[in-house]
Amino acid sequence: MRWRAFVPYLALTTGLVVSAPAYWPVPYHLGDTFLLWSVGRMILGGVSPYEPSSWAAAAARDPGEVVAGVAVNVIPNMVALGGVTWPYPPWTGLLFAPFAALPVEAGTLALHLSYVAAGGLAALIATAGLPWRSTATRAVALAGFGLFQPFVMGTRAGQFGTFLLLGVALVTHGLTPGARLATPALVVGALLVAAKPHVALLFVVVVLIALVRRRRVRALAVTSLALAVVAAASLARFPESISAVAEGASSRASVLGSLFATTWTFARVLGVGDWRIVAPLLIGLTALAAAVAVRWSPPVLRWSIALSLSLPLSLAISPYVQSYDDVLLAPAAFVALAATERVRGGGRVALALAVLVVAVAYPWLAIVLQMIGGTQASSGLVPLLFAPLLAAGALAARRAPRAGRADP
């Protein structure tokens, strides 16, 4: 029936509406929304966001409550964390320039709403590419996205993780044989992922391998050219960004690493043996679970599992991750739900409960523990849980009859 086609959209809308009070922004001067709007305004004005004097001048020109709050709360914190006021590559700031063309009240509101819209669109695209057997299961996945802690808390804090998630979804769509507008989707998606490339390194590797194996020479060339042009133009305009970003990355990794949501932080807080040995061991076990998940998955899910698991592995190896970066785990959660459809009996119920715990319950518990303990160590475990989850789902689904045809 035609009404079934609207069920996923209704489910996503319901999930976003229900969680709206939670992801509505904190006061702008306490989050990142105004900070990112300010970066866009500087870029439009030809001012370097890498110079502390630029921020001081901005506060002096507009000494309102919001700007003063940023000057007092955000800037010293960023200097302490990264040694620079703007720790991202210069092309990242281009994302916020369109919003900075608006007045501060309208621009920050539009930026926040764009986070929500990007997340919803990413969820729709990501789930549309999976081989669902039931519209109801996809609807559950979309409704659950609204409750996904990294989406809720990241959006509330004003971070742009949903832009990255949309980039991942577009790249995945662009890799699908026969997809409409595949190359444009690949280009736009790659540009979005490049806004914070260190949290998706293995995803990029898997995408490159797929493009080469599928002989998508034109798509690879066009995407590479677009990335090169944007990077070259940005670096030419802000050459100081090279040393600033390198200094910031070094400072963050060495000074306050215990505050981040990384595997290294989790291993350190775990207190079992030398964390420098335990962390690589945890990553190795996660990679092994990912290999099992890909090797023993039903053919119809194999490519989706391989691509989605590159994201938790990327987060696991990164020396600098915040808990809101875990929004990139949403595709793996969607694939895990798709796997439950191919399991019968009590195994299906057990797998569905495992997905609920790993994707919904534990990330919220990790945030509570973070508020209590003052460290994001508990969130460092989150990416490590998805590979074993999908390995269990793949093995259970493979044993079920009529696993399905292979992905194209």
KOLDRENVO-610466 format. One record per residue (C-alpha): residue in three letters; x, y, z. Coordinates in steps of 0.25 Angstrom, whole numbers, plus 5000, padded with zeros to 4 digits. Layout:
! residues N
ALAXYZ/...
! end
This chain:
! residues 408
MET500050005000/ARG500550144997/TRP500450195011/ARG501550095015/ALA502550185008/PHE502250305018/VAL502450215030/PRO503950235031/TYR503850385029/LEU502750385040/ALA503650305049/LEU504850395047/THR503950525050/THR503450455062/GLY504750425068/LEU505350565065/VAL504150635071/VAL504150545084/SER505650575086/ALA505550725082/PRO505550775097/ALA506850695099/TYR507550745087/TRP507150885087/PRO508350975089/VAL508951015102/PRO509151165103/TYR510051195091/HIS511151255099/LEU511351115106/GLY511351035094/ASP512051035080/THR510951085071/PHE511351235073/LEU512851195072/LEU512651135059/TRP511751245054/SER512951335058/VAL513951265050/GLY513051275038/ARG512851425040/MET514351435041/ILE514551365028/LEU513551455021/GLY514251575026/GLY515651525022/VAL516151505036/SER516951385041/PRO516251305052/TYR517651245056/GLU518051385062/PRO517651405076/SER517551555073/SER516451525063/TRP515551475075/ALA515951585084/ALA515551685073/ALA514251615071/ALA513951625086/ALA514351775086/ARG513451805074/ASP512251745080/PRO512351735095/GLY510951665097/GLU510651555106/VAL510851445096/VAL512151495091/ALA512751525105/GLY512351385109/VAL513151325097/ALA514351415100/VAL514251375115/ASN513851225114/VAL514151165100/ILE515451235096/PRO516351205108/ASN515851065108/MET516251045094/VAL517551105096/ALA517751015108/LEU517350895099/GLY518050915086/GLY518951035087/VAL518151105077/THR516851175076/TRP516351095064/PRO516850955063/TYR516250905050/PRO516750915036/PRO516451045028/TRP515450975019/THR514550935031/GLY514251085034/LEU513651095020/LEU512451005025/PHE511951125034/ALA512151245025/PRO510751235019/PHE510151245033/ALA511151355037/ALA510551435026/LEU509251455035/PRO509151535047/VAL509651455060/GLU508251425065/ALA507751375052/GLY509051305048/THR509251225060/LEU507851175060/ALA507951135045/LEU509251065048/HIS508650985060/LEU507450955051/SER508450905040/TYR509050805050/VAL507650745052/ALA507350745037/ALA508650685033/GLY508550575043/GLY507150535039/LEU507550545024/ALA508750455027/ALA507850355034/LEU506950345023/ILE508050325012/ALA508750225021/THR507550135024/ALA507050145009/GLY508250075004/LEU508049955013/PRO507349825009/TRP506249835019/ARG505149725019/SER504149805027/THR503849955026/ALA503549945041/THR504949905045/ARG505450025037/ALA504450115044/VAL504950065057/ALA506350105053/LEU505950245048/ALA505150265061/GLY506350215069/PHE507250315063/GLY506550425070/LEU506950365083/PHE508350335079/GLN509250405090/PRO510350455081/PHE509350525072/VAL508550585083/MET509750635092/GLY510550675080/THR509450755074/ARG509150815087/ALA510650855089/GLY510650915075/GLN511650825069/PHE511550785054/GLY511650635055/THR510350615047/PHE511050695035/LEU512050575036/LEU510950475037/LEU510350535025/GLY511650525017/VAL511750375021/ALA510350355016/LEU510550425003/VAL511950355000/THR511250215003/HIS510150254993/GLY511150294983/LEU511850164984/THR510550084981/PRO510550034967/GLY509350094959/ALA509150204969/ARG508550334964/LEU509550454964/ALA510550354969/THR511850444966/PRO511250574971/ALA510850504984/LEU512250444985/VAL512850584983/VAL511950664993/GLY512050545003/ALA513650545003/LEU513650695005/LEU512750685017/VAL513650565023/ALA514850655020/ALA514350755031/LYS514850655042/PRO515650555034/HIS516450495046/VAL515150425051/ALA514850355038/LEU516250305033/LEU515950165031/PHE514650195025/VAL515350275014/VAL516350155012/VAL515150065010/VAL514550165000/LEU515750174992/ILE515950024991/ALA514450014987/LEU514650114976/VAL515950054971/ARG515349914971/ARG514049954964/ARG514950034954/ARG514150164957/VAL515350244951/ARG514550364947/ALA513850374961/LEU515150364968/ALA515850464959/VAL514650574961/THR514650554976/SER516150564977/LEU516150684969/ALA515050754977/LEU515750724990/ALA517050774984/VAL516450904980/VAL515750934993/ALA516950895001/ALA517950974992/ALA517051104992/SER516851095007/LEU518351075011/ALA518751185001/ARG517851275009/PHE518251235023/PRO519651175022/GLU519851195037/SER518751085039/ILE519850975036/SER520651005048/ALA519451045056/VAL518750915054/ALA519950825056/GLU520250895069/GLY518850885074/ALA518850735070/SER520150715078/SER519650785090/ARG518350715091/ALA518950585090/SER520050605100/VAL519450705110/LEU517950665113/GLY517850525106/SER517150475119/LEU515950555116/PHE515650505103/ALA514750385098/THR515850305092/THR516250155094/TRP517550205100/THR516750285111/PHE515850165113/ALA517050075115/ARG517750165124/VAL516550175133/LEU516250025132/GLY517550005141/VAL517849865136/GLY519349865132/ASP520049965124/TRP519050055116/ARG520050065105/ILE519949915103/VAL518449895107/ALA517950005097/PRO518649935084/LEU518149805089/LEU516749855090/ILE516849915076/GLY517349785071/LEU516249705077/THR515249805071/ALA515849785057/LEU515849635059/ALA514349645062/ALA514149735050/ALA514849635041/VAL513949525046/ALA512749605044/VAL513149635030/ARG513549495027/TRP512349415032/SER511249515029/PRO510149485019/PRO510549525005/VAL509449635005/LEU510049705017/ARG511549685015/TRP511849815008/SER510949895017/ILE511649835029/ALA513049855024/LEU512750005021/SER512050035034/LEU513049965043/SER514150045037/LEU513550165045/PRO513650105059/LEU515050055056/SER515450195051/LEU514950255064/ALA515650145072/ILE517050175066/SER516950325067/PRO517750395078/TYR516650505079/VAL515250475079/GLN514050545087/SER512850465091/TYR511950545081/ASP512850485070/ASP512150355072/VAL511050405064/LEU511750335052/LEU511450205059/ALA509950215054/PRO510150145041/ALA510750025049/ALA509450025058/PHE508550025045/VAL509349905039/ALA509249835052/LEU507649855052/ALA507649805038/ALA508349675042/THR507349645053/GLU506349625042/ARG507149505037/VAL507149435050/ARG505949355055/GLY505449315069/GLY506049355082/GLY507349395075/ARG506649505068/VAL506149555081/ALA507449545088/LEU508149615076/ALA507149725076/LEU507349745091/ALA508849755089/VAL508649865078/LEU507749945088/VAL508849935099/VAL510049965090/ALA509450075082/VAL508450135091/ALA508650105106/TYR510150095108/PRO510450235101/TRP509450305111/LEU510050235123/ALA511450275118/ILE511050415118/VAL510550405132/LEU511850345136/GLN512550455129/MET511750565137/ILE512050485150/GLY513550455148/GLY513950575139/THR514550485128/GLN514050435115/ALA514750295117/SER513450225118/SER513150275104/GLY514450225099/LEU513850085100/VAL512650115091/PRO513350095077/LEU513949965082/LEU512549905085/PHE512049915070/ALA512949815064/PRO512649695074/LEU511149735072/LEU511249725057/ALA512049595058/ALA510949535066/GLY509949585057/ALA510649535045/LEU510849395050/ALA509449385055/ALA508849435042/ARG509749345034/ARG509249225041/ALA507749265037/PRO507149205024/ARG507049295012/ALA508149395015/GLY507949465002/ARG508749504990/ALA510049574990/ASP510249724989/PRO510549774975/
! end
